[in-house]
Amino acid sequence: MPKRRLARVGIGVLAIAVPATALVFVAPSAPAAETTGVAATVGVTPSTGSSARSAILIDVDVPGGKTWRAAADRQSRDFRASRSSSPHAFGTVAYSKWFARQYMQQEYGWGDDQFAALEQLWQHESGWNHQAHNTSSGAHGIPQALPGSKMGMFGADWATNPETQIKWGLHYIKSGYGSPSGALGFWNSHNWY
């Protein structure tokens, strides 16, 4: 079953959220809307382009000749890193790196420069292996949390789920070092972070 996307359509101060697929069916029933005092013609236009992150443009023609346009831009508003949108298999190093890049950008606004620092940092710590476990210290997972159970604040599956480990690791980095480059700088001086 395809994933449903919500699009927000604003008319004056009223905003509604409906599945984008339902909007295609609104236009033919516009006369029914007229009985409630709201007359509008709605059109849904998928944007074209090479990017997998596309936008759906919704044009609403309202009385008076004005057109309201709402864009559901998947990259900036609706996109959330998810297993179904990844080009990599869950549990692989490639998936973990992909998820970390997406998550850190959407949650912290960190870009490619910070991802490069994070990539180096966690390569040193665990090789991006979510099953990495240091038997002498007890540090666990991609960020090598010590003890590993600290990652439980982001999910009970902390021992086996790279997403949970990454979420905790980025939270830890933000709290303690401000950014991945700050954490990497500390690691370079102390050989731990």
Sine and cosine of phi, psi and omega as CSV:
sin_phi,cos_phi,sin_psi,cos_psi,sin_omega,cos_omega
0.00,0.00,0.78,-0.63,-0.03,-1.00
-0.93,0.38,0.49,-0.87,0.00,-1.00
-0.94,0.33,0.71,-0.70,0.04,-1.00
-1.00,0.09,0.66,-0.76,0.06,-1.00
-0.91,-0.41,0.66,-0.75,0.05,-1.00
-0.99,-0.12,0.63,-0.77,0.08,-1.00
-0.82,-0.57,0.69,-0.72,0.03,-1.00
-0.99,-0.12,0.77,-0.63,0.04,-1.00
-0.90,-0.44,0.85,-0.53,-0.02,-1.00
-0.96,-0.29,0.77,-0.64,0.08,-1.00
-0.78,-0.63,0.95,-0.32,-0.07,-1.00
0.90,0.44,-0.82,-0.57,0.00,-1.00
-0.99,-0.12,-0.01,1.00,-0.03,-1.00
-1.00,-0.07,0.78,-0.62,0.07,-1.00
-0.79,-0.61,0.69,-0.73,0.02,-1.00
-0.80,-0.60,0.46,-0.89,0.07,-1.00
-0.87,-0.49,0.84,-0.55,0.01,-1.00
-0.67,-0.75,0.41,-0.91,0.09,-1.00
-0.86,0.50,0.70,-0.72,-0.05,-1.00
-0.85,0.53,-0.56,0.83,0.00,-1.00
-0.91,0.42,-0.49,0.87,0.01,-1.00
-0.94,0.33,-0.46,0.89,-0.02,-1.00
-0.90,0.43,-0.47,0.88,0.03,-1.00
-0.89,0.45,-0.52,0.85,-0.04,-1.00
-1.00,0.04,-0.13,0.99,-0.02,-1.00
-0.96,0.28,-0.66,0.75,-0.08,-1.00
-0.84,0.55,-0.73,0.68,0.01,-1.00
-0.89,0.45,-0.40,0.91,-0.03,-1.00
-0.99,-0.17,0.34,0.94,-0.01,-1.00
-0.82,0.57,-0.62,0.79,0.04,-1.00
-0.85,0.52,-0.54,0.84,0.05,-1.00
-0.91,0.42,-0.58,0.82,0.03,-1.00
-0.92,0.38,-0.50,0.87,-0.02,-1.00
-0.89,0.45,-0.47,0.88,-0.01,-1.00
-0.93,0.36,-0.35,0.94,0.03,-1.00
-1.00,-0.07,0.01,1.00,0.04,-1.00
1.00,-0.07,0.04,1.00,0.01,-1.00
-0.88,-0.48,0.90,-0.43,0.03,-1.00
-0.92,-0.39,0.83,-0.56,-0.01,-1.00
-0.47,-0.88,0.50,-0.86,0.14,-0.99
-0.92,-0.40,0.78,-0.62,-0.08,-1.00
-0.90,-0.44,0.71,-0.70,0.10,-1.00
-0.76,-0.65,0.64,-0.77,0.02,-1.00
-0.92,-0.39,0.81,-0.59,-0.02,-1.00
-0.82,-0.57,0.94,-0.35,0.10,-1.00
-0.94,0.34,0.70,-0.72,0.03,-1.00
-0.96,0.26,0.41,-0.91,0.03,-1.00
-0.95,-0.30,0.38,-0.93,0.01,-1.00
0.41,-0.91,0.17,-0.99,-0.06,-1.00
-0.99,0.10,-0.25,0.97,-0.07,-1.00
-0.97,0.24,0.63,-0.77,0.07,-1.00
-0.95,0.33,-0.35,0.94,0.02,-1.00
-1.00,-0.02,1.00,-0.06,-0.07,-1.00
-0.96,-0.26,0.21,-0.98,0.02,-1.00
-0.91,-0.42,0.49,-0.87,0.14,-0.99
-0.94,-0.33,0.83,-0.56,0.01,-1.00
-0.98,-0.18,0.72,-0.70,-0.03,-1.00
-0.86,-0.51,0.89,-0.46,0.03,-1.00
-0.98,-0.20,0.78,-0.63,0.05,-1.00
-0.85,-0.52,0.91,-0.41,0.06,-1.00
-1.00,-0.01,0.85,-0.52,-0.02,-1.00
-0.92,-0.38,0.33,-0.95,0.01,-1.00
-0.80,0.60,0.58,-0.81,-0.01,-1.00
0.99,-0.16,0.01,1.00,0.08,-1.00
0.99,0.14,0.16,0.99,0.01,-1.00
-1.00,0.04,0.53,-0.85,0.08,-1.00
-0.87,-0.50,0.81,-0.58,0.08,-1.00
-0.99,-0.14,0.73,-0.69,0.00,-1.00
-0.85,-0.52,0.79,-0.61,0.06,-1.00
-0.88,-0.48,0.68,-0.74,0.03,-1.00
-0.89,-0.45,0.81,-0.58,0.10,-0.99
-0.99,-0.13,1.00,0.05,-0.05,-1.00
-0.99,0.11,0.94,-0.34,-0.10,-1.00
-0.88,0.47,-0.58,0.81,-0.05,-1.00
-0.94,0.35,-0.68,0.73,-0.12,-0.99
-1.00,-0.07,-0.42,0.91,-0.07,-1.00
-0.86,-0.51,-0.73,0.69,-0.15,-0.99
-0.99,-0.11,-0.32,0.95,-0.11,-0.99
-0.95,0.32,0.78,-0.62,0.13,-0.99
-0.74,-0.68,0.72,-0.70,0.02,-1.00
-0.84,0.54,0.81,-0.59,0.03,-1.00
-0.56,-0.83,0.41,-0.91,-0.01,-1.00
-0.84,0.54,-0.59,0.80,-0.05,-1.00
-0.95,0.32,-0.38,0.93,-0.01,-1.00
-0.99,-0.12,-0.01,1.00,-0.01,-1.00
-0.99,0.11,0.63,-0.77,0.09,-1.00
-0.99,0.14,0.02,1.00,-0.08,-1.00
-0.87,-0.49,0.41,-0.91,0.02,-1.00
-0.96,0.28,0.69,-0.72,0.02,-1.00
-0.84,0.54,0.67,-0.74,0.04,-1.00
1.00,-0.06,-0.15,0.99,0.04,-1.00
-1.00,0.04,0.32,-0.95,0.06,-1.00
-0.87,0.48,-0.66,0.75,0.00,-1.00
-0.87,0.50,-0.66,0.75,0.03,-1.00
-0.90,0.44,-0.72,0.69,-0.03,-1.00
-0.87,0.50,-0.67,0.74,0.03,-1.00
-0.92,0.40,-0.67,0.75,0.03,-1.00
-0.87,0.48,-0.75,0.67,-0.02,-1.00
-0.88,0.47,-0.70,0.72,-0.01,-1.00
-0.87,0.49,-0.69,0.72,0.00,-1.00
-0.88,0.47,-0.72,0.69,-0.01,-1.00
-0.91,0.42,-0.74,0.68,-0.08,-1.00
-0.91,0.41,-0.69,0.72,-0.04,-1.00
-0.93,0.38,-0.52,0.85,0.02,-1.00
-0.94,0.33,-0.71,0.71,-0.06,-1.00
-0.98,0.22,-0.52,0.86,-0.04,-1.00
-1.00,-0.01,-0.55,0.83,-0.09,-1.00
-0.86,-0.50,-0.16,0.99,-0.01,-1.00
0.96,0.28,0.31,0.95,0.00,-1.00
-0.99,0.13,0.65,-0.76,-0.05,-1.00
-0.98,-0.20,-0.35,-0.94,-0.09,-1.00
-0.88,0.48,-0.57,0.82,0.00,-1.00
-0.90,0.45,-0.66,0.75,0.03,-1.00
-0.95,0.31,-0.56,0.83,0.05,-1.00
-0.91,0.41,-0.63,0.78,0.03,-1.00
-0.86,0.50,-0.65,0.76,0.04,-1.00
-0.92,0.39,-0.69,0.72,0.02,-1.00
-0.88,0.47,-0.67,0.75,-0.01,-1.00
-0.86,0.50,-0.70,0.72,0.04,-1.00
-0.91,0.42,-0.72,0.69,-0.05,-1.00
-0.85,0.53,-0.79,0.61,-0.06,-1.00
-0.98,0.22,-0.31,0.95,0.15,-0.99
-0.92,0.40,-0.67,0.75,0.06,-1.00
-0.89,0.45,-0.69,0.72,-0.12,-0.99
-0.95,0.31,-0.75,0.66,-0.17,-0.99
-0.63,-0.77,-0.04,1.00,-0.13,-0.99
0.91,0.41,0.37,0.93,-0.04,-1.00
0.90,0.44,0.41,0.91,0.01,-1.00
-1.00,-0.03,0.91,-0.42,-0.04,-1.00
-0.95,0.31,-0.17,0.99,0.05,-1.00
-0.98,-0.17,0.03,1.00,-0.02,-1.00
-0.87,0.49,0.74,-0.68,0.00,-1.00
-0.60,-0.80,0.80,-0.60,0.03,-1.00
-1.00,-0.02,0.94,-0.34,-0.08,-1.00
-0.93,0.38,-0.47,0.88,-0.01,-1.00
-0.98,0.18,-0.60,0.80,-0.03,-1.00
-0.98,-0.18,-0.46,0.89,-0.07,-1.00
1.00,-0.04,0.01,1.00,0.04,-1.00
-0.89,0.46,0.59,-0.81,-0.12,-0.99
-0.65,-0.76,0.51,-0.86,0.18,-0.98
0.99,0.15,-0.11,-0.99,-0.04,-1.00
-0.85,0.53,-0.73,0.68,-0.02,-1.00
-1.00,0.07,-0.02,1.00,-0.04,-1.00
0.83,0.56,0.83,0.56,0.05,-1.00
-0.92,0.38,0.65,-0.76,-0.02,-1.00
-0.75,-0.66,0.93,-0.36,-0.14,0.99
-0.97,0.26,0.33,-0.94,-0.03,-1.00
-0.86,0.50,-0.49,0.87,-0.04,-1.00
-0.89,0.46,-0.29,0.96,0.07,-1.00
-0.84,0.54,-0.51,0.86,-0.05,-1.00
-0.94,0.35,-0.17,0.99,0.03,-1.00
-0.86,0.50,-0.32,0.95,0.04,-1.00
-0.91,0.40,-0.29,0.96,0.04,-1.00
-0.95,-0.32,0.03,1.00,0.06,-1.00
0.43,-0.90,0.57,-0.82,0.00,-1.00
-0.93,0.36,-0.27,0.96,-0.01,-1.00
-1.00,-0.02,0.41,0.91,-0.09,-1.00
-0.82,0.57,-0.51,0.86,-0.07,-1.00
-0.96,0.27,-0.39,0.92,-0.12,-0.99
-0.82,-0.57,-0.20,0.98,-0.10,-1.00
-0.96,-0.28,0.91,-0.42,0.00,-1.00
-0.89,0.45,-0.51,0.86,0.01,-1.00
-0.89,0.45,-0.70,0.71,0.02,-1.00
-0.89,0.47,-0.69,0.73,0.00,-1.00
-0.90,0.44,-0.66,0.75,-0.01,-1.00
-0.92,0.39,-0.70,0.72,0.02,-1.00
-0.86,0.52,-0.73,0.69,0.01,-1.00
-0.91,0.43,-0.71,0.71,-0.05,-1.00
-0.86,0.51,-0.66,0.75,0.02,-1.00
-0.94,0.35,-0.59,0.81,0.08,-1.00
-0.89,0.45,-0.70,0.72,0.02,-1.00
-0.88,0.48,-0.70,0.71,0.01,-1.00
-0.89,0.45,-0.72,0.70,0.00,-1.00
-0.88,0.48,-0.70,0.72,-0.05,-1.00
-0.93,0.38,-0.66,0.75,-0.12,-0.99
-1.00,-0.08,-0.47,0.88,-0.13,-0.99
-0.78,-0.63,-0.13,0.99,0.02,-1.00
1.00,0.06,-0.58,0.81,-0.04,-1.00
-0.26,-0.97,0.28,-0.96,0.07,-1.00
-0.86,0.51,-0.58,0.81,0.02,-1.00
-0.92,0.38,-0.56,0.83,0.09,-1.00
-0.91,0.42,-0.67,0.74,0.02,-1.00
-0.92,0.40,-0.66,0.75,0.02,-1.00
-0.91,0.42,-0.64,0.77,0.06,-1.00
-0.86,0.50,-0.67,0.74,0.04,-1.00
-0.91,0.41,-0.68,0.74,0.00,-1.00
-0.87,0.49,-0.68,0.73,-0.01,-1.00
-0.88,0.47,-0.50,0.86,0.01,-1.00
-1.00,0.06,-0.50,0.87,-0.14,-0.99
-0.88,-0.48,-0.21,0.98,-0.03,-1.00
0.92,0.39,0.37,0.93,0.14,-0.99
-0.31,-0.95,0.26,-0.97,0.08,-1.00
-0.61,-0.79,0.00,0.00,0.00,0.00
